[in-house]
């Protein structure tokens, strides 16, 4: 079995304890099991004197990258769970000319300060494979950052369908819910439901994002509540909801994907902002997202994966334009008035996640990616052949 070091942005023991209490399985724990990998988490980095020293000047992600770099001789490959760790590790490998299979997960590689490392420092020379969850991120990576398609794999994100599943004993209410912090546009949601005969609950919290909630700066009408929920309470909130809304700022990556997939796994229809980066998950029956400035909906990643494996996916929600409270209100009113359509689309979303985007699918795809990197010449070595198309796993 290849020896793999997995560098994660998490507290592994805390994740194990939460999972042991019946919460959703953590993707990094499932991946570590699938790869039989050793884990290097944040507490482990901070327990090392060098980790603490690097953290003071450059941050914890760089500290983890430095420690992974120093341990590379004990492993056949390194997997990093985000480009914030993968970039500094690749730079270190490049500086010494180390030939090391290195796979990283790319969440938002297009951020301004990250572009420099790809466009000018060319750290991709020491990244064997990068897993991306967004077609937009893939396009920018190739067209603007100069990454070769053979280094990229488009891999759908995941939800733990064993935890996030319908709750037959929970009665559905006239309730709209939303959750998360990352680039959420809660002011538009509040404007959309102001005066509407519906209760709205916003779970403005995240287990990893440090962003301030936009709900904190919004005066909410009497039918809107803002609160924080643990995983179990959030599952109950989804179960009671008629529809789940994910309002987003117009960013170029898959902000909101966790909430979207959780809601779909709970068999709830979703209404999601059609941003530059969020076009890959929701199956909207309309080719265009309507409004003052309509947007054409491209063939999403999930649909292409479905076609590859022979799965038929059905409409499971709606897109609305960014900053369009009128369009969002119309979508909410439609679902509230159509219980049969809610049930049909919700069931379609559940099937899609079960068939294409479960945690087990995600683990298998990433494990395969790591195995591929080990079986090839490591970055920095001379390659004998190159693929010409992206891997769409």
MOVEN-V819215 format. One record per residue. N is the residue number from 1. PHI is phi as a letter, one per 20 degrees, with the letter a starting at -180 (* if undefined). OMEGA is omega in whole degrees, -180 to 180 (999 if undefined). Layout:
{{N | PHI | OMEGA} {N | PHI | OMEGA}}
This chain:
{{1 | * | 178} {2 | g | 178} {3 | e | -175} {4 | c | 171} {5 | d | -178} {6 | d | -178} {7 | e | -170} {8 | c | 176} {9 | e | -175} {10 | a | 169} {11 | d | -171} {12 | f | -178} {13 | f | 177} {14 | f | 178} {15 | f | 178} {16 | f | -179} {17 | f | 180} {18 | f | 179} {19 | f | -180} {20 | f | 179} {21 | e | 176} {22 | o | 179} {23 | f | 179} {24 | f | 176} {25 | f | 177} {26 | f | -178} {27 | f | -177} {28 | f | 177} {29 | f | 178} {30 | f | 178} {31 | f | 179} {32 | g | 177} {33 | f | -179} {34 | f | -179} {35 | e | -170} {36 | l | -173} {37 | e | 167} {38 | e | -178} {39 | d | 172} {40 | d | -177} {41 | d | -178} {42 | f | 178} {43 | g | 178} {44 | f | 178} {45 | f | -178} {46 | f | 177} {47 | e | -179} {48 | e | -177} {49 | f | -179} {50 | f | 177} {51 | f | 179} {52 | f | -180} {53 | f | -180} {54 | f | -180} {55 | g | -178} {56 | f | -176} {57 | d | -170} {58 | c | 179} {59 | n | -174} {60 | f | -179} {61 | f | 178} {62 | f | 177} {63 | f | 178} {64 | f | 179} {65 | f | -180} {66 | f | -179} {67 | f | 176} {68 | f | 178} {69 | g | -178} {70 | f | -179} {71 | e | -170} {72 | g | -178} {73 | f | -179} {74 | e | -171} {75 | c | 176} {76 | e | 179} {77 | a | 175} {78 | c | 174} {79 | d | 176} {80 | d | -170} {81 | e | 175} {82 | a | -178} {83 | f | 178} {84 | f | 173} {85 | e | -176} {86 | f | -179} {87 | f | 179} {88 | f | 177} {89 | f | 179} {90 | f | 179} {91 | f | 178} {92 | f | 178} {93 | f | -180} {94 | f | -177} {95 | f | -179} {96 | d | 180} {97 | m | -178} {98 | f | 178} {99 | d | -172} {100 | c | 173} {101 | g | -175} {102 | c | 178} {103 | d | 177} {104 | c | 175} {105 | e | -179} {106 | d | 179} {107 | e | 177} {108 | b | -177} {109 | f | -176} {110 | e | 177} {111 | g | -171} {112 | g | -176} {113 | f | 179} {114 | e | -179} {115 | g | -178} {116 | g | -177} {117 | f | 179} {118 | e | -174} {119 | f | -172} {120 | d | -179} {121 | e | 174} {122 | l | -179} {123 | f | 179} {124 | f | 176} {125 | f | -180} {126 | c | 168} {127 | c | -178} {128 | f | -180} {129 | b | 173} {130 | c | 178} {131 | e | 179} {132 | d | -180} {133 | d | -172} {134 | c | 176} {135 | f | 179} {136 | f | 177} {137 | f | 177} {138 | f | -178} {139 | f | 180} {140 | f | 179} {141 | g | -178} {142 | e | -170} {143 | f | -175} {144 | d | -176} {145 | e | 175} {146 | n | 176} {147 | f | 179} {148 | f | 179} {149 | g | -178} {150 | f | 177} {151 | e | -170} {152 | d | 174} {153 | c | 175} {154 | e | -175} {155 | c | 178} {156 | f | 176} {157 | f | -167} {158 | c | 168} {159 | c | 177} {160 | f | -174} {161 | f | 176} {162 | f | 178} {163 | e | 180} {164 | e | -180} {165 | b | -179} {166 | g | 180} {167 | d | -174} {168 | g | -177} {169 | e | -180} {170 | d | -179} {171 | f | 176} {172 | f | -178} {173 | d | 173} {174 | e | -169} {175 | c | 172} {176 | d | 179} {177 | c | 175} {178 | b | -177} {179 | b | 174} {180 | o | -179} {181 | c | -167} {182 | f | 177} {183 | l | 178} {184 | e | 178} {185 | d | -179} {186 | f | 175} {187 | g | 178} {188 | f | 177} {189 | f | -180} {190 | f | 178} {191 | f | -178} {192 | f | -174} {193 | d | -180} {194 | f | -180} {195 | n | -180} {196 | e | -179} {197 | f | 179} {198 | a | 174} {199 | e | -178} {200 | c | 178} {201 | c | -180} {202 | d | 175} {203 | e | -173} {204 | e | 178} {205 | b | 179} {206 | b | 179} {207 | e | 180} {208 | b | -178} {209 | f | 178} {210 | d | -177} {211 | f | 176} {212 | f | 180} {213 | f | 176} {214 | f | 176} {215 | f | -179} {216 | f | -176} {217 | d | -175} {218 | d | 175} {219 | f | -173} {220 | e | 175} {221 | f | -174} {222 | f | -178} {223 | e | -178} {224 | d | 176} {225 | d | 176} {226 | c | -177} {227 | b | 175} {228 | c | -175} {229 | c | 168} {230 | f | -175} {231 | g | -177} {232 | f | 179} {233 | f | 178} {234 | f | 177} {235 | f | 177} {236 | f | 178} {237 | f | 177} {238 | g | -176} {239 | f | -179} {240 | e | -172} {241 | e | 172} {242 | e | -179} {243 | b | 177} {244 | d | -178} {245 | d | 177} {246 | c | -180} {247 | e | -172} {248 | c | 166} {249 | f | -172} {250 | e | -179} {251 | d | -171} {252 | d | 176} {253 | c | -170} {254 | e | 171} {255 | g | 177} {256 | n | -173} {257 | f | -180} {258 | f | 180} {259 | f | -179} {260 | g | -177} {261 | f | 175} {262 | f | -180} {263 | f | 178} {264 | f | 179} {265 | f | 176} {266 | e | 179} {267 | m | 177} {268 | d | 173} {269 | f | -176} {270 | c | 170} {271 | c | -170} {272 | c | 176} {273 | f | 177} {274 | e | 180} {275 | e | 175} {276 | f | -174} {277 | e | -176} {278 | d | 179} {279 | c | -166} {280 | d | -170} {281 | d | -175} {282 | f | 174} {283 | d | 180} {284 | e | -177} {285 | f | -180} {286 | e | 179} {287 | f | -180} {288 | c | 170} {289 | e | -169} {290 | e | 178} {291 | q | -178} {292 | g | 179} {293 | c | -173} {294 | g | 176} {295 | c | 176} {296 | f | 179} {297 | e | 179} {298 | f | 174} {299 | f | -174} {300 | f | 179} {301 | g | -177} {302 | f | 179} {303 | f | 180} {304 | f | 176} {305 | f | 179} {306 | g | 180} {307 | f | -179} {308 | f | -176} {309 | d | 176} {310 | m | 179} {311 | d | 177} {312 | e | 177} {313 | d | -176} {314 | d | 177} {315 | g | -177} {316 | c | 179} {317 | r | 180} {318 | c | 166} {319 | e | 170} {320 | c | -179} {321 | f | 176} {322 | f | 176} {323 | m | -177} {324 | d | -178} {325 | f | 180} {326 | f | 178} {327 | f | 178} {328 | f | 179} {329 | f | 179} {330 | f | 179} {331 | f | 178} {332 | f | -180} {333 | f | 179} {334 | f | -178} {335 | f | 179} {336 | f | -177} {337 | e | -173} {338 | c | -179} {339 | f | 179} {340 | f | 178} {341 | f | 176} {342 | g | -178} {343 | f | -178} {344 | f | -179} {345 | f | 178} {346 | f | 179} {347 | f | 178} {348 | f | 178} {349 | f | 178} {350 | g | -180} {351 | f | -178} {352 | f | -180} {353 | f | 179} {354 | g | -173} {355 | e | -170} {356 | c | -169} {357 | c | 175} {358 | f | 177} {359 | f | 180} {360 | f | 175} {361 | g | -177} {362 | f | -179} {363 | f | -180} {364 | f | -178} {365 | f | 180} {366 | f | 176} {367 | f | 177} {368 | f | -180} {369 | f | 178} {370 | f | 178} {371 | f | 178} {372 | f | -178} {373 | f | 180} {374 | f | -178} {375 | e | -179} {376 | d | 170} {377 | g | -178} {378 | f | 178} {379 | g | -177} {380 | o | 176} {381 | e | 179} {382 | f | 179} {383 | e | 180} {384 | e | 179} {385 | b | -179} {386 | c | 174} {387 | f | -178} {388 | d | -179} {389 | c | -180} {390 | f | 173} {391 | f | -179} {392 | d | -170} {393 | e | 999}}
